[in-house]
Amino acid sequence: MKRPYTVVRSAWSIAATHPVAVPFAVALTARVIAAIGIDKFQHGYLFPDESDYVNFGRLASTGHLTVSVEGGYGEDLFHEAASFMWPLTVLFRLFGTHILVAALWAALFGAVTAVLTAVLVRFATNSNGWAVVAGLAVALFPSQILWSSVVLRESMVWAGLAGTAIGVTMFSRAKQWQYLVGATVVTGVSLLSLAYLRYWAFIPAAWAAAAAVWLFRPARPIFARGLCLLLCLFIPVLPGLGIAGSTYVAHGGSDLGYERTVLSEGAKSAFVHPKVIAARPGTKPSAATNPSAATNPSATTLPSAIPSAIADEELVVPKGLRNDLKALPRGLLAFALRPFPWQHGDGLSYDFAALEEVLYYPLYVLAAVGLVASRRRRDVIAFPLLAVALITGIASEAEGNLGSAFRHRDQLLWALVLLATLGTRAILENWRERRAEAGTPHDQVRDEGLALVQPFMRSVAQQCQ
């Protein structure tokens, strides 16, 4: 019988020779199991947003999604999330409108995100081993499994952002025309998918891609920068966001207070608490009561107060740059750090989210180390750094409740894992160099490392017998 550490080393050797297949298989298996389990034991929707995707997809698959559905909100959501909804409609026509069909569609892109992260790390480190580590980290991260095992567009947003990062990296290395065309296709398809998924993730990604190719010197600078710039300028025109997203920014920038208010209203984990006033006599439903106003940047100008769930009350919507600046620290804290591990809220979901923070904090530290250690590798870190900064800033201003903030944070996990992998690699290399300077042979360093884990592996093997 082989020793446990021998089995582990053999498994690791196999994984290192398949840095794409192994993360994909592990990620997809975990998500399929989770999706089947949720479908079997939940007997309904785990999150309220799922019902919209399933119901509107079902109506679209039968040709009944019209402007009259939910006051136009159905068509607005279908248009905004078309990258997710159009294929879902086809799947519903082929396999029926079962919630599991939609959940497996989301699970596929959760696995794709793990693969794309592994590919990015392979580009950055030229190491299959580190690529597998990064891919498995995304594949097995608890919230990544959860959000991509239910009917939400989150996993497709992750894949679009990671795919854009790969396209930008390809631009940095493309010397021949076929590679430039490949980089253009990868970047264009990724950005186009984001354009019909979530506007406030797409616009930062487009801006970050355009800026990144100017922060490093590509192999073919004129063509790479020109092609990438054209993509980032004109893809936003397709969903009606204007050149480089200018139309969307002009509308959305003045409505951040409204977004915070809407996302906080009725949420148990709300951290934005707008002022409530008595409703004015004769108040009529306005654009603000229509959910499409939150998703359609061309919606009617919003009033200063919106009717709350109680008919005789209105929620005051804070406006202006001063209010947005005041909201930034609180939103940043919620988006990046909360819920703290020692906090407890309503239900198990809050408590589980607090436990997962224990994983996020070291990721932040290692990612910071990776940025410092790889500061000269602008082709590797420029896009992830800019995307993280821009999306974090927008989310910090727009979020109103902890549940949405925690879910949207996972858009950045691929970037954090990439940078954290670079940081971990730098720490280990520094440790090895110090050991070598002290006169410790490389084989002894390796044996000392194995000696640390062998007792643990033996105890695991005994427990399994």
C-alpha positions in Angstrom: 0.0 0.0 0.0 1.3 3.4 -1.0 2.1 5.9 1.7 -0.4 8.8 1.9 2.1 11.5 0.9 3.1 9.3 -2.1 -0.5 9.3 -3.2 -0.7 13.0 -2.8 2.5 13.6 -4.7 1.3 11.4 -7.5 -2.1 13.2 -7.6 -0.3 16.6 -7.6 2.0 15.4 -10.5 -1.1 14.5 -12.5 -2.8 17.8 -11.7 0.3 19.8 -12.6 0.3 18.3 -16.1 -3.4 19.3 -16.6 -3.6 22.8 -15.2 -6.8 23.6 -17.1 -8.7 20.3 -17.0 -8.3 19.7 -13.3 -9.6 23.0 -12.0 -12.5 22.8 -14.5 -13.4 19.3 -13.5 -13.2 20.0 -9.8 -15.1 23.3 -10.1 -17.9 21.9 -12.3 -18.3 18.8 -10.1 -18.6 20.9 -6.9 -21.2 23.2 -8.6 -23.3 20.4 -10.1 -23.4 18.7 -6.7 -24.4 22.0 -5.0 -27.0 22.8 -7.6 -28.6 19.3 -7.4 -28.6 19.5 -3.6 -30.2 23.0 -3.5 -32.8 21.9 -6.0 -33.6 18.7 -4.1 -33.7 20.1 -0.6 -34.7 23.8 -1.1 -37.9 23.1 -3.0 -37.9 26.6 -4.4 -35.6 29.6 -4.9 -32.7 30.1 -2.5 -32.5 33.8 -3.4 -35.4 36.1 -4.5 -33.6 37.3 -7.7 -33.6 33.8 -9.1 -37.4 33.9 -9.7 -37.0 36.8 -12.1 -34.4 35.0 -14.3 -36.5 31.8 -14.4 -39.9 33.4 -14.9 -38.7 35.9 -17.5 -36.7 33.2 -19.3 -39.8 30.9 -19.3 -41.9 33.7 -20.7 -39.3 34.5 -23.4 -39.0 30.8 -24.4 -42.8 30.7 -25.1 -42.9 34.2 -26.7 -44.9 35.8 -23.9 -42.3 38.3 -22.6 -43.9 41.6 -23.6 -43.7 45.2 -22.5 -46.7 44.6 -20.2 -44.8 42.1 -18.0 -44.0 43.7 -14.7 -44.5 47.2 -16.1 -41.7 46.7 -18.6 -39.2 45.4 -16.0 -39.1 41.9 -17.6 -38.0 43.2 -21.0 -35.5 45.6 -19.4 -33.9 42.9 -17.3 -33.9 40.5 -20.3 -32.1 43.2 -22.4 -29.6 44.1 -19.7 -28.7 40.5 -18.9 -29.1 39.2 -22.5 -25.7 37.3 -22.4 -27.2 35.2 -19.7 -30.9 35.2 -20.7 -30.7 34.4 -24.4 -28.9 31.1 -24.0 -31.1 30.3 -21.0 -34.2 30.8 -23.2 -32.8 28.3 -25.7 -32.0 25.8 -22.9 -35.6 26.2 -21.6 -36.9 25.4 -25.1 -34.7 22.3 -25.4 -35.0 20.9 -21.9 -37.9 22.5 -20.2 -38.2 25.3 -17.7 -36.7 23.5 -14.7 -34.8 25.6 -12.3 -31.9 23.0 -12.4 -31.4 23.6 -16.1 -30.8 27.3 -15.4 -28.6 26.6 -12.3 -26.4 24.2 -14.4 -25.9 27.0 -17.0 -24.6 29.3 -14.2 -22.5 26.4 -12.9 -20.7 26.1 -16.2 -19.4 29.6 -16.0 -18.3 29.2 -12.4 -16.1 26.4 -13.7 -14.9 28.5 -16.7 -13.9 31.3 -14.2 -11.7 28.8 -12.3 -10.1 27.8 -15.7 -9.5 31.4 -16.8 -7.9 32.2 -13.4 -5.5 29.3 -13.9 -4.7 30.5 -17.4 -3.9 34.0 -16.1 -1.6 32.6 -13.4 0.1 30.4 -16.0 0.8 33.5 -18.1 2.1 35.3 -15.1 4.3 32.6 -13.6 5.0 30.2 -16.4 4.2 27.4 -13.9 1.6 24.7 -14.2 1.8 24.1 -10.4 0.8 27.7 -9.5 -1.9 27.7 -12.2 -3.5 24.6 -10.6 -3.3 26.1 -7.1 -5.0 29.3 -8.3 -7.6 27.5 -10.3 -8.5 25.2 -7.4 -8.7 28.2 -5.1 -11.4 29.7 -7.2 -13.0 26.3 -7.9 -13.5 25.5 -4.1 -14.0 29.0 -2.7 -17.3 28.7 -0.8 -19.2 31.7 -2.1 -18.0 31.1 -5.6 -19.6 27.7 -5.4 -22.8 29.1 -3.9 -23.3 32.0 -6.3 -22.6 29.8 -9.4 -24.9 27.0 -8.3 -28.1 29.1 -8.3 -29.9 31.0 -11.1 -27.9 34.2 -11.0 -25.8 36.0 -13.7 -22.9 36.4 -11.2 -20.7 33.6 -12.6 -20.9 34.9 -16.2 -19.8 38.4 -14.9 -16.8 36.7 -13.3 -15.9 34.9 -16.5 -16.3 38.1 -18.6 -13.9 40.0 -16.3 -11.3 37.2 -16.3 -11.6 36.8 -20.0 -11.0 40.5 -20.6 -7.8 40.1 -18.4 -6.7 37.3 -20.7 -7.3 39.3 -23.8 -5.3 42.3 -22.4 -2.5 39.9 -21.5 -2.5 38.5 -25.0 -2.3 42.1 -26.4 0.9 42.5 -24.4 2.6 39.5 -26.1 1.1 39.5 -29.6 3.8 39.9 -32.2 2.2 38.4 -35.2 -1.1 39.3 -36.9 -2.9 36.1 -35.9 -2.1 36.7 -32.2 -3.3 40.3 -32.5 -6.5 39.0 -34.0 -6.8 36.4 -31.3 -6.3 39.1 -28.6 -8.9 41.3 -30.2 -11.5 38.5 -30.4 -10.9 37.4 -26.8 -11.1 40.9 -25.4 -14.0 41.8 -27.7 -16.1 38.8 -26.8 -15.4 39.2 -23.1 -16.4 42.8 -23.1 -19.4 42.3 -25.3 -20.7 39.6 -22.9 -20.2 42.0 -20.0 -22.0 44.7 -21.9 -25.2 42.6 -21.7 -24.7 41.4 -18.1 -24.0 44.2 -15.7 -23.3 47.7 -16.8 -21.4 48.9 -13.8 -19.0 45.9 -14.2 -18.6 46.4 -17.9 -17.8 50.1 -18.0 -14.9 49.7 -15.5 -13.6 46.7 -17.4 -13.6 48.6 -20.6 -11.8 51.6 -19.1 -9.3 49.3 -17.3 -8.5 47.4 -20.5 -8.0 50.6 -22.5 -5.7 52.1 -19.8 -3.8 48.9 -19.1 -2.4 48.6 -22.6 -1.0 52.1 -22.2 0.7 51.3 -18.8 2.8 48.6 -20.4 4.6 48.4 -23.7 3.0 45.7 -26.0 5.0 43.8 -28.5 3.1 45.7 -31.3 2.2 49.0 -29.4 0.5 50.9 -32.2 -1.8 48.0 -33.3 -2.4 46.6 -29.8 -3.3 49.9 -28.3 -5.3 51.0 -31.3 -7.4 47.8 -31.4 -8.0 47.7 -27.7 -9.0 51.4 -27.6 -11.5 50.9 -30.5 -13.1 48.0 -28.6 -13.4 50.0 -25.4 -14.8 53.1 -27.1 -17.4 51.5 -29.3 -18.6 48.3 -27.7 -20.5 50.4 -25.1 -22.5 51.9 -27.9 -24.2 48.6 -28.7 -26.3 48.4 -25.4 -27.0 52.1 -25.6 -24.4 53.3 -23.1 -22.7 55.9 -25.4 -19.1 56.1 -26.6 -16.9 54.7 -23.8 -20.0 54.5 -21.6 -20.4 58.3 -21.5 -24.3 58.2 -21.6 -24.5 55.7 -18.8 -22.0 57.6 -16.6 -23.8 60.8 -17.1 -27.1 59.3 -15.9 -25.7 56.8 -13.3 -23.3 59.3 -11.7 -26.2 61.5 -10.5 -28.3 58.5 -9.3 -25.9 56.8 -6.9 -28.1 58.0 -4.0 -31.1 56.4 -5.6 -29.3 53.1 -6.1 -28.2 53.0 -2.4 -31.8 53.7 -1.3 -33.4 51.1 -3.6 -30.9 48.4 -2.5 -31.4 49.2 1.1 -35.2 49.3 1.1 -36.6 46.2 2.8 -33.2 44.5 3.2 -32.5 42.9 6.5 -28.8 43.6 6.1 -29.2 47.2 5.0 -26.4 49.6 6.1 -27.9 52.6 4.4 -30.9 54.0 6.3 -32.5 56.9 4.3 -34.8 59.4 6.0 -38.5 58.6 6.0 -41.0 61.4 5.7 -44.8 61.6 5.4 -46.1 61.1 1.9 -47.3 64.2 0.1 -51.0 64.3 -0.6 -51.9 62.9 -4.0 -48.5 61.2 -4.5 -48.7 59.0 -7.6 -46.4 56.1 -8.6 -43.4 57.4 -10.5 -40.4 56.2 -12.5 -38.8 55.4 -9.2 -41.4 52.8 -8.3 -40.7 51.0 -11.5 -37.8 48.5 -11.0 -36.7 49.1 -14.6 -35.4 52.5 -13.4 -32.6 50.8 -11.5 -31.5 48.8 -14.6 -32.2 51.2 -17.5 -29.9 54.2 -17.7 -32.2 56.0 -20.1 -35.1 55.9 -17.6 -37.1 59.0 -16.6 -35.3 61.4 -14.3 -35.9 60.3 -10.7 -37.7 62.4 -8.1 -36.1 63.4 -4.8 -38.2 60.9 -2.8 -39.7 57.5 -3.6 -42.7 55.8 -2.1 -41.7 53.2 0.5 -43.4 49.9 1.2 -45.8 51.8 3.4 -48.3 53.8 1.3 -48.2 56.9 3.6 -44.4 57.2 3.7 -41.7 58.3 1.4 -37.9 57.6 1.5 -35.8 60.6 1.0 -33.1 60.0 -1.7 -29.8 61.8 -0.9 -28.3 63.5 -3.9 -25.1 65.4 -4.7 -21.4 64.9 -4.6 -21.2 65.7 -0.8 -23.6 62.8 0.0 -21.8 60.5 -2.3 -18.5 61.3 -0.6 -20.0 60.7 2.8 -21.3 57.3 1.7 -17.9 56.1 0.3 -16.2 55.0 3.6 -19.3 53.1 4.8 -19.8 51.5 1.4 -16.1 50.6 1.1 -16.1 48.9 4.5 -19.2 46.9 3.7 -18.0 45.9 0.2 -14.5 44.9 1.2 -14.5 43.8 4.8 -17.9 43.1 6.2 -19.4 41.1 7.8 -16.7 40.8 10.4 -16.1 37.3 11.7 -17.4 38.2 15.2 -20.6 39.7 13.9 -23.9 37.8 13.8 -27.0 38.8 11.8 -30.3 37.4 10.8 -30.0 33.8 9.6 -27.3 31.4 8.8 -26.4 33.1 5.5 -25.0 36.2 7.4 -23.0 33.9 9.8 -21.6 31.9 6.9 -20.6 35.1 5.2 -18.8 36.3 8.3 -16.9 33.0 8.5 -15.8 33.4 4.9 -14.2 36.7 5.7 -11.5 34.7 7.4 -10.5 33.6 3.9 -10.7 37.1 2.4 -8.4 38.9 4.8 -5.2 36.9 4.0 -6.1 37.1 0.3 -5.9 40.9 0.6 -2.6 40.8 2.4 -1.1 38.3 -0.1 -2.5 40.3 -3.0 -0.8 43.4 -1.7 2.5 41.5 -1.5 1.9 40.3 -5.0 1.4 43.9 -6.3 4.7 45.0 -4.7 6.6 42.0 -5.8 5.3 42.2 -9.4 5.3 46.0 -9.7 7.5 45.8 -12.8 5.2 43.3 -14.5 2.6 45.8 -15.7 1.4 43.5 -18.4 0.3 41.1 -15.6 -1.0 43.5 -12.9 -2.3 46.6 -14.7 -5.7 45.3 -15.7 -6.5 43.4 -12.5 -5.4 46.4 -10.3 -7.4 48.9 -12.3 -10.5 46.7 -12.5 -10.4 46.1 -8.8 -10.0 49.8 -8.0 -12.8 50.9 -10.3 -15.4 48.3 -9.4 -14.7 48.7 -5.7 -15.2 52.4 -6.0 -18.5 52.1 -7.9 -19.8 49.3 -5.6 -18.8 51.3 -2.5 -21.0 54.2 -3.7 -23.9 52.2 -5.0 -24.4 49.4 -2.5 -27.1 49.7 0.2 -27.2 46.4 1.9 -24.6 43.8 3.0 -26.1 40.9 1.1 -25.6 42.6 -2.3 -22.2 43.9 -1.4 -21.0 40.5 -0.3 -22.3 38.9 -3.5 -20.9 41.5 -5.8 -17.5 41.3 -4.2 -17.0 37.9 -5.8 -16.6 39.7 -9.1 -13.1 40.5 -8.0 -12.0 37.1 -6.6 -10.2 36.0 -9.8 -8.1 39.1 -9.6 -7.4 38.7 -5.8 -6.4 35.1 -6.4 -4.1 36.0 -9.2 -2.3 38.7 -7.2 -2.3 36.6 -4.0 -0.7 33.7 -6.0 2.0 36.1 -7.1 2.5 37.2 -3.5 2.7 33.7 -2.2 5.2 32.7 -4.8 7.3 35.8 -4.0 7.3 34.9 -0.3 8.3 31.3 -0.9 11.1 32.3 -3.3 12.4 34.8 -0.8 12.4 32.1 1.9 14.3 29.7 -0.4 16.8 32.3 -1.2 17.4 33.0 2.5 17.8 29.3 3.2 20.3 29.0 0.3 22.3 32.0 1.6 22.4 30.3 5.0 24.0 27.2 3.3 21.0 24.9 3.4 21.0 22.7 0.4 17.9 22.7 -1.8 17.1 19.1 -1.1 17.2 19.7 2.6 14.8 22.6 2.2 12.4 20.3 0.3 12.8 17.5 2.8 12.1 19.9 5.7 9.0 21.0 4.0 7.8 17.4 3.5 8.6 16.6 7.1 6.2 19.3 8.2 3.2 17.9 6.4 3.9 14.1 6.6 2.6 13.8 10.2 -0.7 15.5 9.2 -1.0 13.3 6.2 -0.5 10.2 8.2 -3.1 11.2 10.7 -5.6 11.8 7.9 -4.9 8.4 6.4 -5.4 6.8 9.8 -8.8 8.5 10.2 -9.9 7.4 6.8 -9.1 3.7 7.5 
